[in-house]
Amino acid sequence: MEQTNDPQTARCMEILALIGDLWTLAIVMALQESERRFNELQRAIPKANAVTLTSRLRRLEEAGIVSRVTESRGKQSTVYGLTAFGRKLTPIVDAVRAVALDLERSGEAP
């Protein structure tokens, strides 16, 4: 990727790299309907191992896309959800999902 001296363009490229990542899209897709605990996310995204999922969730939390709330109900658990900023990504995820399904139906999927 070519470097730029324009700080706004550079920051935009950083953000696009984060939101265009396969795991980011999968996590946003999994959290669209409701908040989920870590194990629920892992089941919803079966190809993501625990290390990858944990690291991606941390990056998304730092970026303000995902919120993390720790609950103590006898046993401590962590619940993840989309922030207001994260919910802005849902039209992108919906568009990607629609294209993927169209490609699959047409037989043109790679």
Backbone as CSV, one residue per row, in Angstrom:
resi,resn,N_x,N_y,N_z,CA_x,CA_y,CA_z,C_x,C_y,C_z
1,MET,0.851,-1.174,0.000,0.000,0.000,0.000,0.897,1.237,0.000
2,GLU,0.551,2.182,-0.838,1.334,3.404,-0.950,1.108,4.297,0.269
3,GLN,2.204,4.888,0.770,2.080,5.779,1.918,1.665,7.160,1.448
4,THR,0.995,7.887,2.331,0.539,9.228,2.012,1.005,10.194,3.095
5,ASN,1.201,11.436,2.704,1.592,12.462,3.670,0.380,13.161,4.265
6,ASP,-0.787,12.905,3.715,-2.014,13.523,4.196,-2.514,12.742,5.414
7,PRO,-2.555,13.355,6.603,-2.964,12.625,7.816,-4.389,12.089,7.748
8,GLN,-5.299,12.818,7.120,-6.684,12.347,7.021,-6.776,11.096,6.158
9,THR,-6.069,11.086,5.055,-6.076,9.914,4.175,-5.435,8.729,4.875
10,ALA,-4.336,8.981,5.572,-3.654,7.910,6.295,-4.579,7.310,7.350
11,ARG,-5.277,8.162,8.096,-6.202,7.670,9.138,-7.365,6.908,8.508
12,CYS,-7.864,7.409,7.393,-8.949,6.730,6.685,-8.503,5.336,6.243
13,MET,-7.278,5.212,5.768,-6.753,3.916,5.342,-6.645,2.957,6.524
14,GLU,-6.245,3.465,7.689,-6.174,2.630,8.893,-7.558,2.096,9.259
15,ILE,-8.541,2.973,9.212,-9.910,2.586,9.559,-10.447,1.577,8.553
16,LEU,-10.205,1.821,7.264,-10.663,0.885,6.239,-10.011,-0.486,6.395
17,ALA,-8.738,-0.509,6.779,-8.066,-1.788,7.007,-8.723,-2.545,8.156
18,LEU,-9.133,-1.828,9.186,-9.784,-2.466,10.331,-11.182,-2.964,9.975
19,ILE,-11.996,-2.112,9.354,-13.384,-2.524,9.094,-13.500,-3.448,7.885
20,GLY,-12.480,-3.497,7.052,-12.513,-4.394,5.904,-11.960,-5.779,6.208
21,ASP,-11.528,-5.985,7.416,-10.969,-7.262,7.839,-12.068,-8.321,7.948
22,LEU,-11.766,-9.534,7.514,-12.727,-10.635,7.547,-13.324,-10.833,8.936
23,TRP,-12.473,-10.827,9.963,-12.953,-11.102,11.319,-13.806,-9.957,11.845
24,THR,-13.468,-8.718,11.480,-14.301,-7.587,11.887,-15.697,-7.740,11.314
25,LEU,-15.776,-8.041,10.023,-17.082,-8.212,9.393,-17.860,-9.355,10.035
26,ALA,-17.174,-10.460,10.333,-17.844,-11.598,10.957,-18.347,-11.246,12.354
27,ILE,-17.552,-10.515,13.120,-17.959,-10.132,14.479,-19.136,-9.169,14.428
28,VAL,-19.072,-8.162,13.572,-20.187,-7.214,13.450,-21.450,-7.964,13.019
29,MET,-21.307,-8.887,12.073,-22.456,-9.676,11.618,-23.055,-10.469,12.781
30,ALA,-22.192,-11.066,13.598,-22.661,-11.879,14.721,-23.316,-11.040,15.813
31,LEU,-22.904,-9.773,15.935,-23.448,-8.912,16.998,-24.598,-8.032,16.521
32,GLN,-24.963,-8.124,15.250,-26.029,-7.272,14.725,-27.352,-7.449,15.461
33,GLU,-27.708,-8.676,15.731,-29.021,-8.935,16.326,-29.060,-8.692,17.824
34,SER,-27.976,-9.044,18.508,-27.969,-8.871,19.962,-26.556,-9.010,20.509
35,GLU,-26.418,-8.618,21.768,-25.148,-8.802,22.467,-24.914,-10.297,22.635
36,ARG,-23.639,-10.675,22.742,-23.304,-12.090,22.929,-22.129,-12.231,23.884
37,ARG,-22.122,-13.349,24.570,-20.972,-13.713,25.388,-19.895,-14.284,24.465
38,PHE,-18.678,-14.377,24.978,-17.551,-14.833,24.167,-17.832,-16.198,23.529
39,ASN,-18.299,-17.160,24.321,-18.556,-18.502,23.784,-19.641,-18.488,22.717
40,GLU,-20.624,-17.619,22.873,-21.669,-17.503,21.848,-21.079,-16.950,20.555
41,LEU,-20.171,-15.986,20.684,-19.495,-15.456,19.502,-18.651,-16.533,18.835
42,GLN,-17.973,-17.312,19.635,-17.141,-18.373,19.086,-17.979,-19.388,18.313
43,ARG,-19.146,-19.703,18.821,-20.029,-20.632,18.105,-20.593,-19.991,16.840
44,ALA,-20.833,-18.679,16.881,-21.380,-17.981,15.717,-20.339,-17.808,14.610
45,ILE,-19.058,-17.820,14.990,-17.962,-17.643,14.033,-17.031,-18.847,14.197
46,PRO,-17.434,-20.017,13.720,-16.706,-21.240,14.028,-15.274,-21.304,13.500
47,LYS,-14.941,-20.564,12.459,-13.578,-20.633,11.917,-12.590,-19.747,12.675
48,ALA,-13.087,-18.916,13.583,-12.204,-18.051,14.375,-11.787,-18.793,15.635
49,ASN,-10.482,-18.959,15.813,-10.040,-19.603,17.053,-10.086,-18.563,18.180
50,ALA,-9.947,-19.019,19.394,-10.096,-18.151,20.573,-9.082,-17.015,20.587
51,VAL,-7.852,-17.286,20.178,-6.810,-16.257,20.186,-7.143,-15.157,19.178
52,THR,-7.514,-15.560,17.975,-7.872,-14.591,16.940,-9.079,-13.772,17.370
53,LEU,-10.098,-14.440,17.881,-11.315,-13.741,18.297,-11.016,-12.754,19.424
54,THR,-10.237,-13.173,20.398,-9.881,-12.293,21.517,-9.125,-11.064,21.035
55,SER,-8.131,-11.278,20.175,-7.333,-10.140,19.710,-8.165,-9.187,18.865
56,ARG,-9.046,-9.732,18.038,-9.886,-8.875,17.192,-10.896,-8.107,18.034
57,LEU,-11.474,-8.754,19.031,-12.414,-8.064,19.915,-11.722,-6.918,20.655
58,ARG,-10.494,-7.128,21.075,-9.738,-6.049,21.743,-9.514,-4.877,20.795
59,ARG,-9.101,-5.171,19.562,-8.886,-4.102,18.572,-10.177,-3.344,18.308
60,LEU,-11.283,-4.069,18.190,-12.569,-3.419,17.919,-13.048,-2.609,19.115
61,GLU,-12.747,-3.071,20.310,-13.093,-2.302,21.500,-12.268,-1.011,21.545
62,GLU,-10.979,-1.123,21.269,-10.115,0.064,21.245,-10.564,1.070,20.177
63,ALA,-11.094,0.569,19.074,-11.544,1.433,17.979,-12.936,2.005,18.227
64,GLY,-13.604,1.559,19.292,-14.937,2.075,19.603,-16.055,1.420,18.811
65,ILE,-15.783,0.237,18.249,-16.783,-0.471,17.456,-17.571,-1.459,18.312
66,VAL,-16.885,-2.073,19.262,-17.483,-3.084,20.126,-17.366,-2.631,21.578
67,SER,-18.419,-2.903,22.349,-18.368,-2.635,23.791,-18.211,-3.970,24.517
68,ARG,-17.589,-3.907,25.672,-17.375,-5.106,26.486,-17.831,-4.801,27.893
69,VAL,-18.726,-5.629,28.416,-19.232,-5.454,29.773,-19.018,-6.765,30.520
70,THR,-18.385,-6.668,31.681,-18.163,-7.852,32.502,-19.286,-7.950,33.510
71,GLU,-19.932,-9.119,33.537,-21.043,-9.366,34.458,-20.621,-10.401,35.486
72,SER,-21.155,-10.270,36.675,-20.899,-11.271,37.716,-22.234,-11.831,38.171
73,ARG,-22.575,-12.970,37.645,-23.797,-13.678,38.047,-23.377,-15.050,38.539
74,GLY,-22.823,-15.091,39.724,-22.279,-16.347,40.227,-20.939,-16.612,39.569
75,LYS,-20.953,-16.713,38.263,-19.735,-16.922,37.486,-19.537,-15.687,36.614
76,GLN,-18.324,-15.172,36.576,-18.044,-13.964,35.814,-18.109,-14.259,34.310
77,SER,-18.782,-13.397,33.562,-18.826,-13.545,32.111,-18.727,-12.171,31.470
78,THR,-18.315,-12.165,30.228,-18.144,-10.933,29.479,-19.122,-10.921,28.319
79,VAL,-19.804,-9.793,28.165,-20.788,-9.643,27.099,-20.287,-8.576,26.135
80,TYR,-20.354,-8.902,24.850,-19.927,-7.981,23.800,-21.138,-7.501,23.016
81,GLY,-21.075,-6.242,22.607,-22.146,-5.670,21.799,-21.575,-4.600,20.887
82,LEU,-22.379,-4.153,19.952,-21.951,-3.079,19.065,-22.213,-1.732,19.729
83,THR,-21.285,-0.819,19.576,-21.483,0.553,20.034,-22.308,1.276,18.966
84,ALA,-22.652,2.525,19.226,-23.370,3.318,18.218,-22.538,3.410,16.943
85,PHE,-21.225,3.584,17.097,-20.349,3.622,15.927,-20.338,2.275,15.222
86,GLY,-20.282,1.203,15.996,-20.295,-0.148,15.425,-21.559,-0.424,14.637
87,ARG,-22.691,0.093,15.111,-23.961,-0.112,14.396,-23.976,0.602,13.043
88,LYS,-23.122,1.619,12.893,-23.018,2.292,11.593,-22.417,1.377,10.530
89,LEU,-21.761,0.311,10.955,-21.154,-0.629,10.018,-22.143,-1.664,9.495
90,THR,-23.323,-1.758,10.101,-24.257,-2.806,9.698,-24.704,-2.699,8.237
91,PRO,-24.898,-1.503,7.666,-25.243,-1.478,6.239,-24.124,-2.050,5.355
92,ILE,-22.871,-1.841,5.763,-21.743,-2.391,5.012,-21.771,-3.915,5.090
93,VAL,-21.965,-4.433,6.284,-22.010,-5.878,6.485,-23.191,-6.473,5.718
94,ASP,-24.336,-5.820,5.755,-25.506,-6.304,5.018,-25.234,-6.336,3.514
95,ALA,-24.546,-5.315,3.001,-24.229,-5.263,1.574,-23.256,-6.384,1.196
96,VAL,-22.244,-6.607,2.017,-21.287,-7.682,1.751,-21.997,-9.037,1.788
97,ARG,-22.862,-9.224,2.777,-23.622,-10.476,2.888,-24.498,-10.694,1.661
98,ALA,-25.177,-9.645,1.192,-26.044,-9.754,0.020,-25.245,-10.139,-1.231
99,VAL,-24.093,-9.520,-1.418,-23.249,-9.850,-2.573,-22.757,-11.292,-2.471
100,ALA,-22.325,-11.706,-1.283,-21.843,-13.077,-1.093,-22.947,-14.085,-1.403
101,LEU,-24.160,-13.809,-0.933,-25.270,-14.725,-1.203,-25.629,-14.743,-2.684
102,ASP,-25.601,-13.585,-3.337,-25.868,-13.523,-4.781,-24.831,-14.329,-5.564
103,LEU,-23.554,-14.179,-5.192,-22.498,-14.938,-5.863,-22.672,-16.436,-5.654
104,GLU,-23.043,-16.797,-4.433,-23.237,-18.220,-4.118,-24.396,-18.791,-4.935
105,ARG,-25.495,-18.057,-4.990,-26.670,-18.524,-5.744,-26.388,-18.620,-7.239
106,SER,-25.596,-17.692,-7.753,-25.322,-17.662,-9.189,-24.263,-18.682,-9.593
107,GLY,-23.599,-19.257,-8.616,-22.542,-20.204,-8.918,-21.224,-19.543,-9.284
108,GLU,-21.131,-18.228,-9.117,-19.920,-17.494,-9.469,-18.986,-17.280,-8.288
109,ALA,-19.355,-17.807,-7.139,-18.518,-17.622,-5.955,-17.181,-18.325,-6.137
110,PRO,-16.106,-17.697,-5.666,-14.776,-18.331,-5.806,-14.672,-19.607,-5.001
